[in-house]
Every structure is written in structure tokens, then in C-alpha cells.
Amino acid sequence: MTSPPVSPPALTSGPSLDDASLDDTRRDAVAAILAEIACSAGVILRGFETGACGHHLKADGSPTSEADLAAEAHIIAALRRHWPDIPVVAEETASTRPSGPLFFLVDPLDGTRDFLKGTGEYCVNIALVAEGRPVAAAMAAPALGRVWSAGARAVEAPIADGRPGPAVPIAARPAPREGMTALVSRRHGEEADESCLAGLPVGARRPFSSALKFGLIASGEADLYVRSGPTMEWDTAAGDHILTRAGGRVVGHGGRPVLYGRAETHYRNGPFAALGDPSYAERVELPETCPEARAARA
């Protein structure tokens, strides 16, 4: 196995957590530590970018790599040092673990295909979930030098020497008069996505990969991301919370919020739309289930 040439920086210690302690101040403090952890995992990923990175396809056809596994091990260890009693549900090694009223969702490398291709459009996602909804989160884009995080407030910071730099508040923008900019996947697409986009005032489309779409919408650089195909909870929880706290909204079928911690569905999401302007949430027409799930049931 190839070892990354650079070690992540040491992490600060985190506050104690329980359901009763999640006030706004504590949530912001947790989000800042999650941003540190995500950035330090990014140091590991960047180390693999400069050398060989073994990889293979999982049973579902998606790729995993030595970088995914190394980053996940680092994140889980860091979370357990800070909060040893809170369960961690992570994509590569703990995706079958049951959740609880308070738990972490982790995607150590969202956009593995783009990571392996060297596009830079990948990210690290970590979210703290309480009673079905994220309450603190961080999403780091190591190759782009950006990290988004949110507890009670949403912020963005540059990444410097494997750490978050000074953070500034971010806000999603109202839908522009000339039409929304929709972020569309480079590798996924469904007829249901196109049907949903057709019912909204889309003026431009911009291809972009991974959960970074949530960050771009939260920062006011785009307006819309629709996904009817299958995704997992660790793909979206961090971006969902960051965008929501930036003033946007993420909705599923019928305009309902996306819920997390559904072990009975193996942590699969249904169709969703991420909107910078929440006034359009009622105009989004999404299918009730993903096309793949409907085909399996038929």
C-alpha cells in the first residue's frame, strides 16, 4: 500500500457533546473542529495525488481507493478522540453500523473518479446528525483550497498548510433575473432530472462533480442542483446543512426535508433538489423514488 508523503497537522481538542448541549455556540464550535478534521484528511488525499493510488470497483460499481481508506481511518480516529461515545457511520468501513439519536456521517472522499482522474473536483464530507437532521458539518475541497462549514452559521475559509484559514460568512443568492445556474453532474443524469429542471427558470448549466455543488450554491456562485438518481446519506448530509444555514434549502419529494440515519434503507437517499433560493422549493417536481429503486421493485 502506498503511504502518503505528508502527515496531517495535529488537531485541537473538541467540546463535550450530548443532545442537550447543542446550542448555537456549541454547534459552531463543533463545525470548526469538523473543518479542521476535514482539512487534515485532505492532506492525506493530496499526498496520494502525487503518487500511485491503488483502487478497485466495489460491488455497486463505484470506485474506492487507498486514499479513501486512509482518509476515512484518519477521520474516524479523530472523531473518536474528540467524541468517543458518538457513533460514526462512514462510507468505506462503517457503512453498516447503526446510527443513533446523535451520530456522525462521513464520506472521506466524495468524487473518487474525479480524484483518480486529477480534476480536483472532490471533497471530504463530515456531518453531525441529531434526530434525523444535520446540526454541524464541514466540507473540504483540498485541491481547490476551500473549506465550507456550518453550525448555526455558514462560513467558508481558505485552506492553508492543511488547516482552515480565516472564515467569512456565506449566503446563498436569490434566483437571478436572467435565470438560475444549474449545476449538473459530469457522470450522472436522469430523465427525471431534466423534467424537474424544465419546470424551473434555468438560464445556464454548469457541469461540476461531487458534493462540491452544495458549497458553490451556498457561496452564491450557482443556484440549483437536482439529483433523481441514487445517492447515499454521507454524500449529502454535510452539504445539506451548509446550504441550509446559508439560507438555501434542500428538499425531497413533496418539498419535504431530507432525513438522515435511516439504517433500514441502508442509508440511501431519495431524489432531492438543492436550491439557493428557497422560494422555488414548492415548484420542484421530483419523483418519489430513484429510478433504480423503482426498477428493483417492479
C-alpha positions as a LaTeX table, in Angstrom:
\begin{tabular}{lrrr}
\hline
Residue & $x$ (\AA) & $y$ (\AA) & $z$ (\AA) \\
\hline
Met1 & 0.00 & 0.00 & 0.00 \\
Thr2 & 1.31 & 3.44 & $-0.89$ \\
Ser3 & 1.76 & 5.76 & 2.09 \\
Pro4 & 1.08 & 9.47 & 1.73 \\
Pro5 & 4.30 & 11.51 & 1.97 \\
Val6 & 2.80 & 14.25 & 4.15 \\
Ser7 & 1.32 & 13.85 & 7.61 \\
Pro8 & $-1.77$ & 15.84 & 8.58 \\
Pro9 & $-1.36$ & 18.53 & 11.25 \\
Ala10 & $-2.30$ & 17.86 & 14.85 \\
Leu11 & $-5.88$ & 18.66 & 15.81 \\
Thr12 & $-7.28$ & 20.74 & 18.64 \\
Ser13 & $-9.49$ & 19.09 & 21.26 \\
Gly14 & $-13.27$ & 19.23 & 20.96 \\
Pro15 & $-16.08$ & 20.13 & 23.36 \\
Ser16 & $-18.19$ & 17.52 & 25.09 \\
Leu17 & $-21.46$ & 16.76 & 23.32 \\
Asp18 & $-24.91$ & 15.48 & 24.14 \\
Asp19 & $-28.37$ & 16.22 & 22.82 \\
Ala20 & $-28.97$ & 18.91 & 25.44 \\
Ser21 & $-25.74$ & 20.80 & 24.73 \\
Leu22 & $-26.32$ & 21.58 & 21.05 \\
Asp23 & $-26.91$ & 25.32 & 21.34 \\
Asp24 & $-25.74$ & 27.67 & 18.58 \\
Thr25 & $-22.36$ & 28.35 & 20.21 \\
Arg26 & $-21.61$ & 24.66 & 20.65 \\
Arg27 & $-22.70$ & 23.82 & 17.10 \\
Asp28 & $-20.35$ & 26.47 & 15.67 \\
Ala29 & $-17.51$ & 25.11 & 17.81 \\
Val30 & $-18.17$ & 21.57 & 16.59 \\
Ala31 & $-18.31$ & 22.76 & 12.96 \\
Ala32 & $-14.92$ & 24.47 & 13.33 \\
Ile33 & $-13.37$ & 21.23 & 14.59 \\
Leu34 & $-15.01$ & 19.22 & 11.81 \\
Ala35 & $-13.45$ & 21.68 & 9.35 \\
Glu36 & $-10.04$ & 21.02 & 10.91 \\
Ile37 & $-10.54$ & 17.27 & 10.64 \\
Ala38 & $-11.74$ & 17.51 & 7.02 \\
Cys39 & $-8.75$ & 19.67 & 6.06 \\
Ser40 & $-6.31$ & 17.32 & 7.79 \\
Ala41 & $-7.86$ & 14.39 & 5.88 \\
Gly42 & $-7.33$ & 16.49 & 2.76 \\
Val43 & $-3.59$ & 16.50 & 3.46 \\
Ile44 & $-3.68$ & 12.71 & 3.23 \\
Leu45 & $-5.63$ & 12.82 & $-0.03$ \\
Arg46 & $-3.27$ & 15.36 & $-1.58$ \\
Gly47 & $-0.37$ & 13.07 & $-0.69$ \\
Phe48 & $-1.93$ & 10.28 & $-2.73$ \\
Glu49 & $-2.49$ & 12.69 & $-5.64$ \\
Thr50 & 1.28 & 12.95 & $-6.14$ \\
Gly51 & 1.92 & 9.20 & $-6.34$ \\
Ala52 & 0.38 & 5.85 & $-7.12$ \\
Cys53 & $-3.04$ & 5.17 & $-5.64$ \\
Gly54 & $-4.39$ & 1.64 & $-5.82$ \\
His55 & $-8.10$ & 1.36 & $-6.45$ \\
His56 & $-10.85$ & $-1.11$ & $-7.38$ \\
Leu57 & $-14.59$ & $-1.21$ & $-8.00$ \\
Lys58 & $-16.97$ & $-2.07$ & $-5.18$ \\
Ala59 & $-19.95$ & $-4.38$ & $-5.58$ \\
Asp60 & $-22.18$ & $-1.46$ & $-6.56$ \\
Gly61 & $-19.81$ & $-0.45$ & $-9.37$ \\
Ser62 & $-18.46$ & 2.65 & $-7.64$ \\
Pro63 & $-14.70$ & 3.01 & $-7.15$ \\
Thr64 & $-12.79$ & 3.02 & $-3.89$ \\
Ser65 & $-9.11$ & 3.61 & $-3.37$ \\
Glu66 & $-6.25$ & 3.53 & $-0.89$ \\
Ala67 & $-6.83$ & 7.26 & $-0.49$ \\
Asp68 & $-10.47$ & 6.74 & 0.55 \\
Leu69 & $-9.47$ & 4.18 & 3.16 \\
Ala70 & $-6.56$ & 6.20 & 4.58 \\
Ala71 & $-8.63$ & 9.37 & 4.86 \\
Glu72 & $-11.53$ & 7.52 & 6.46 \\
Ala73 & $-9.30$ & 5.87 & 9.04 \\
His74 & $-7.87$ & 9.28 & 9.94 \\
Ile75 & $-11.31$ & 10.91 & 10.24 \\
Ile76 & $-12.79$ & 8.12 & 12.35 \\
Ala77 & $-9.78$ & 8.16 & 14.68 \\
Ala78 & $-10.03$ & 11.94 & 15.06 \\
Leu79 & $-13.76$ & 11.85 & 15.76 \\
Arg80 & $-13.28$ & 9.11 & 18.35 \\
Arg81 & $-10.55$ & 11.10 & 20.10 \\
His82 & $-12.87$ & 14.08 & 20.40 \\
Trp83 & $-16.20$ & 12.27 & 20.94 \\
Pro84 & $-15.62$ & 8.58 & 21.72 \\
Asp85 & $-19.24$ & 7.87 & 22.62 \\
Ile86 & $-20.84$ & 9.16 & 19.41 \\
Pro87 & $-21.31$ & 6.56 & 16.62 \\
Val88 & $-19.68$ & 7.13 & 13.24 \\
Val89 & $-21.35$ & 5.93 & 10.05 \\
Ala90 & $-18.73$ & 6.13 & 7.28 \\
Glu91 & $-18.82$ & 5.08 & 3.64 \\
Glu92 & $-15.90$ & 2.70 & 3.32 \\
Thr93 & $-15.56$ & 0.85 & 6.62 \\
Ala94 & $-18.58$ & 1.58 & 8.80 \\
Ser95 & $-21.48$ & 1.91 & 6.36 \\
Thr96 & $-23.45$ & $-0.91$ & 8.00 \\
Arg97 & $-23.12$ & 0.45 & 11.52 \\
Pro98 & $-26.40$ & 1.50 & 13.14 \\
Ser99 & $-26.87$ & 5.19 & 13.80 \\
Gly100 & $-28.35$ & 6.76 & 16.93 \\
Pro101 & $-30.10$ & 9.94 & 18.05 \\
Leu102 & $-26.71$ & 11.67 & 17.69 \\
Phe103 & $-24.12$ & 10.36 & 15.21 \\
Phe104 & $-21.58$ & 11.36 & 12.57 \\
Leu105 & $-21.89$ & 10.73 & 8.82 \\
Val106 & $-18.57$ & 10.61 & 6.95 \\
Asp107 & $-17.62$ & 10.49 & 3.29 \\
Pro108 & $-13.80$ & 10.60 & 3.26 \\
Leu109 & $-13.56$ & 11.16 & $-0.49$ \\
Asp110 & $-16.65$ & 12.18 & $-2.43$ \\
Gly111 & $-15.82$ & 12.14 & $-6.13$ \\
Thr112 & $-13.31$ & 9.28 & $-6.21$ \\
Arg113 & $-13.43$ & 9.06 & $-10.02$ \\
Asp114 & $-12.51$ & 12.72 & $-10.32$ \\
Phe115 & $-9.81$ & 12.30 & $-7.69$ \\
Leu116 & $-8.26$ & 9.46 & $-9.68$ \\
Lys117 & $-8.50$ & 11.50 & $-12.89$ \\
Gly118 & $-6.87$ & 14.52 & $-11.25$ \\
Thr119 & $-9.68$ & 17.03 & $-11.91$ \\
Gly120 & $-9.62$ & 18.39 & $-8.35$ \\
Glu121 & $-13.42$ & 18.20 & $-8.09$ \\
Tyr122 & $-13.62$ & 16.05 & $-4.98$ \\
Cys123 & $-14.28$ & 16.73 & $-1.32$ \\
Val124 & $-14.30$ & 15.44 & 2.25 \\
Asn125 & $-17.72$ & 15.45 & 3.96 \\
Ile126 & $-18.37$ & 15.21 & 7.71 \\
Ala127 & $-21.72$ & 15.91 & 9.40 \\
Leu128 & $-23.05$ & 15.61 & 12.92 \\
Val129 & $-26.69$ & 14.46 & 12.83 \\
Ala130 & $-29.20$ & 14.88 & 15.66 \\
Glu131 & $-32.68$ & 13.36 & 15.48 \\
Gly132 & $-32.57$ & 12.90 & 11.71 \\
Arg133 & $-31.13$ & 16.25 & 10.60 \\
Pro134 & $-27.54$ & 17.55 & 10.42 \\
Val135 & $-26.67$ & 20.18 & 13.04 \\
Ala136 & $-22.96$ & 20.78 & 12.29 \\
Ala137 & $-20.93$ & 19.98 & 9.20 \\
Ala138 & $-17.79$ & 20.59 & 7.18 \\
Met139 & $-16.91$ & 20.02 & 3.54 \\
Ala140 & $-13.31$ & 20.45 & 2.40 \\
Ala141 & $-12.11$ & 20.72 & $-1.20$ \\
Pro142 & $-8.36$ & 20.11 & $-0.78$ \\
Ala143 & $-7.36$ & 20.58 & $-4.43$ \\
Leu144 & $-9.38$ & 23.81 & $-4.67$ \\
Gly145 & $-8.09$ & 25.16 & $-1.36$ \\
Arg146 & $-11.58$ & 25.78 & 0.04 \\
Val147 & $-13.46$ & 24.54 & 3.09 \\
Trp148 & $-17.10$ & 25.21 & 3.97 \\
Ser149 & $-18.56$ & 24.60 & 7.40 \\
Ala150 & $-21.69$ & 25.36 & 9.38 \\
Gly151 & $-23.07$ & 25.01 & 12.86 \\
Ala152 & $-25.59$ & 27.74 & 13.46 \\
Arg153 & $-23.92$ & 29.92 & 10.80 \\
Ala154 & $-22.40$ & 29.02 & 7.44 \\
Val155 & $-18.85$ & 30.11 & 6.65 \\
Glu156 & $-16.12$ & 29.48 & 4.10 \\
Ala157 & $-12.36$ & 29.60 & 4.60 \\
Pro158 & $-9.25$ & 29.05 & 2.51 \\
Ile159 & $-7.13$ & 26.01 & 3.29 \\
Ala160 & $-3.58$ & 26.93 & 4.27 \\
Asp161 & $-0.98$ & 24.33 & 5.32 \\
Gly162 & $-3.68$ & 21.74 & 5.85 \\
Arg163 & $-5.79$ & 23.94 & 8.12 \\
Pro164 & $-8.74$ & 26.28 & 7.68 \\
Gly165 & $-7.74$ & 29.91 & 7.36 \\
Pro166 & $-9.84$ & 32.89 & 8.48 \\
Ala167 & $-13.52$ & 32.14 & 7.88 \\
Val168 & $-16.03$ & 34.52 & 6.35 \\
Pro169 & $-19.84$ & 34.21 & 6.40 \\
Ile170 & $-21.52$ & 32.99 & 3.22 \\
Ala171 & $-25.06$ & 33.32 & 1.89 \\
Ala172 & $-26.94$ & 31.73 & $-0.97$ \\
Arg173 & $-28.26$ & 34.22 & $-3.51$ \\
Pro174 & $-31.79$ & 34.94 & $-4.74$ \\
Ala175 & $-32.52$ & 33.48 & $-8.16$ \\
Pro176 & $-31.05$ & 35.89 & $-10.76$ \\
Arg177 & $-33.41$ & 37.64 & $-13.16$ \\
Glu178 & $-31.58$ & 36.14 & $-16.11$ \\
Gly179 & $-32.29$ & 32.65 & $-14.78$ \\
Met180 & $-30.79$ & 30.12 & $-12.43$ \\
Thr181 & $-27.41$ & 28.49 & $-12.93$ \\
Ala182 & $-27.98$ & 24.77 & $-12.54$ \\
Leu183 & $-25.03$ & 22.57 & $-11.57$ \\
Val184 & $-25.20$ & 19.29 & $-13.45$ \\
Ser185 & $-23.19$ & 16.15 & $-12.90$ \\
Arg186 & $-20.45$ & 15.20 & $-15.34$ \\
Arg187 & $-21.18$ & 11.50 & $-14.85$ \\
His188 & $-24.80$ & 11.07 & $-13.76$ \\
Gly189 & $-28.09$ & 12.09 & $-15.27$ \\
Glu190 & $-31.71$ & 11.01 & $-15.27$ \\
Glu191 & $-34.72$ & 11.90 & $-17.37$ \\
Ala192 & $-36.38$ & 12.94 & $-14.11$ \\
Asp193 & $-33.61$ & 15.49 & $-13.58$ \\
Glu194 & $-34.33$ & 17.06 & $-16.94$ \\
Ser195 & $-38.06$ & 17.09 & $-16.27$ \\
Cys196 & $-37.51$ & 18.86 & $-12.96$ \\
Leu197 & $-35.14$ & 21.43 & $-14.48$ \\
Ala198 & $-37.63$ & 22.11 & $-17.28$ \\
Gly199 & $-40.13$ & 23.39 & $-14.72$ \\
Leu200 & $-37.73$ & 25.98 & $-13.29$ \\
Pro201 & $-36.27$ & 29.20 & $-14.77$ \\
Val202 & $-32.84$ & 27.79 & $-15.64$ \\
Gly203 & $-30.71$ & 30.19 & $-17.64$ \\
Ala204 & $-27.42$ & 28.28 & $-17.70$ \\
Arg205 & $-25.95$ & 24.90 & $-16.87$ \\
Arg206 & $-22.54$ & 24.31 & $-15.41$ \\
Pro207 & $-21.02$ & 20.83 & $-15.15$ \\
Phe208 & $-19.40$ & 20.07 & $-11.81$ \\
Ser209 & $-18.66$ & 16.92 & $-9.87$ \\
Ser210 & $-19.21$ & 15.69 & $-6.32$ \\
Ala211 & $-20.94$ & 17.31 & $-3.34$ \\
Leu212 & $-19.00$ & 20.50 & $-4.03$ \\
Lys213 & $-22.17$ & 21.61 & $-5.80$ \\
Phe214 & $-23.70$ & 22.30 & $-2.38$ \\
Gly215 & $-20.78$ & 24.55 & $-1.45$ \\
Leu216 & $-20.96$ & 26.54 & $-4.66$ \\
Ile217 & $-24.68$ & 27.17 & $-4.18$ \\
Ala218 & $-24.14$ & 28.10 & $-0.51$ \\
Ser219 & $-21.49$ & 30.62 & $-1.56$ \\
Gly220 & $-23.82$ & 32.24 & $-4.09$ \\
Glu221 & $-21.93$ & 31.00 & $-7.15$ \\
Ala222 & $-24.78$ & 28.88 & $-8.52$ \\
Asp223 & $-28.45$ & 28.29 & $-7.78$ \\
Leu224 & $-29.66$ & 24.74 & $-8.28$ \\
Tyr225 & $-28.67$ & 21.08 & $-8.15$ \\
Val226 & $-31.18$ & 18.32 & $-8.88$ \\
Arg227 & $-30.46$ & 14.63 & $-8.38$ \\
Ser228 & $-33.04$ & 11.92 & $-9.02$ \\
Gly229 & $-30.55$ & 9.07 & $-9.22$ \\
Pro230 & $-29.32$ & 7.12 & $-6.19$ \\
Thr231 & $-27.04$ & 8.75 & $-3.62$ \\
Met232 & $-26.11$ & 7.92 & $-0.04$ \\
Glu233 & $-26.66$ & 9.93 & 3.11 \\
Trp234 & $-22.93$ & 10.58 & 3.60 \\
Asp235 & $-22.86$ & 12.14 & 0.12 \\
Thr236 & $-25.29$ & 14.89 & 1.05 \\
Ala237 & $-25.61$ & 15.50 & 4.81 \\
Ala238 & $-22.73$ & 17.97 & 5.13 \\
Gly239 & $-23.68$ & 19.93 & 2.02 \\
Asp240 & $-27.36$ & 19.91 & 3.02 \\
His241 & $-26.59$ & 21.56 & 6.35 \\
Ile242 & $-24.11$ & 24.09 & 4.97 \\
Leu243 & $-26.54$ & 25.19 & 2.25 \\
Thr244 & $-29.47$ & 25.33 & 4.67 \\
Arg245 & $-27.58$ & 27.52 & 7.12 \\
Ala246 & $-26.51$ & 29.75 & 4.22 \\
Gly247 & $-30.18$ & 30.46 & 3.54 \\
Gly248 & $-30.87$ & 27.84 & 0.89 \\
Arg249 & $-32.93$ & 24.71 & 1.09 \\
Val250 & $-32.63$ & 21.01 & 0.23 \\
Val251 & $-35.90$ & 19.21 & $-0.43$ \\
Gly252 & $-37.04$ & 15.74 & $-1.36$ \\
His253 & $-40.27$ & 14.56 & $-2.96$ \\
Gly254 & $-43.20$ & 16.79 & $-1.97$ \\
Gly255 & $-40.91$ & 19.52 & $-0.68$ \\
Arg256 & $-40.06$ & 17.55 & 2.45 \\
Pro257 & $-36.65$ & 17.89 & 4.13 \\
Val258 & $-34.17$ & 15.06 & 3.62 \\
Leu259 & $-33.84$ & 12.86 & 6.71 \\
Tyr260 & $-30.67$ & 11.08 & 7.84 \\
Gly261 & $-29.88$ & 8.00 & 9.87 \\
Arg262 & $-32.20$ & 5.62 & 8.04 \\
Ala263 & $-30.31$ & 2.38 & 8.57 \\
Glu264 & $-33.37$ & 0.43 & 7.41 \\
Thr265 & $-32.80$ & 1.81 & 3.88 \\
His266 & $-29.04$ & 1.19 & 4.15 \\
Tyr267 & $-28.55$ & 4.99 & 4.28 \\
Arg268 & $-29.84$ & 5.56 & 0.74 \\
Asn269 & $-31.29$ & 8.93 & $-0.23$ \\
Gly270 & $-34.31$ & 9.51 & $-2.41$ \\
Pro271 & $-34.43$ & 12.19 & $-5.14$ \\
Phe272 & $-33.63$ & 15.71 & $-3.93$ \\
Ala273 & $-33.09$ & 19.28 & $-5.10$ \\
Ala274 & $-30.66$ & 21.78 & $-3.58$ \\
Leu275 & $-31.81$ & 25.38 & $-4.03$ \\
Gly276 & $-30.11$ & 28.65 & $-3.25$ \\
Asp277 & $-33.46$ & 30.45 & $-3.36$ \\
Pro278 & $-35.92$ & 28.59 & $-1.09$ \\
Ser279 & $-38.91$ & 30.38 & $-2.63$ \\
Tyr280 & $-38.69$ & 27.90 & $-5.53$ \\
Ala281 & $-38.97$ & 24.82 & $-3.30$ \\
Glu282 & $-42.69$ & 24.38 & $-3.99$ \\
Arg283 & $-42.08$ & 24.43 & $-7.73$ \\
Val284 & $-39.69$ & 21.49 & $-7.69$ \\
Glu285 & $-41.29$ & 18.31 & $-9.04$ \\
Leu286 & $-39.28$ & 15.29 & $-8.01$ \\
Pro287 & $-40.14$ & 11.59 & $-8.36$ \\
Glu288 & $-40.99$ & 9.79 & $-5.14$ \\
Thr289 & $-38.19$ & 7.24 & $-5.52$ \\
Cys290 & $-34.99$ & 6.93 & $-7.50$ \\
Pro291 & $-35.31$ & 5.26 & $-10.93$ \\
Glu292 & $-33.02$ & 2.43 & $-9.79$ \\
Ala293 & $-35.21$ & 1.76 & $-6.74$ \\
Arg294 & $-38.36$ & 1.72 & $-8.90$ \\
Ala295 & $-36.77$ & $-0.74$ & $-11.33$ \\
Ala296 & $-35.75$ & $-3.03$ & $-8.49$ \\
Arg297 & $-39.28$ & $-3.01$ & $-7.11$ \\
Ala298 & $-41.00$ & $-3.66$ & $-10.47$ \\
\hline
\end{tabular}
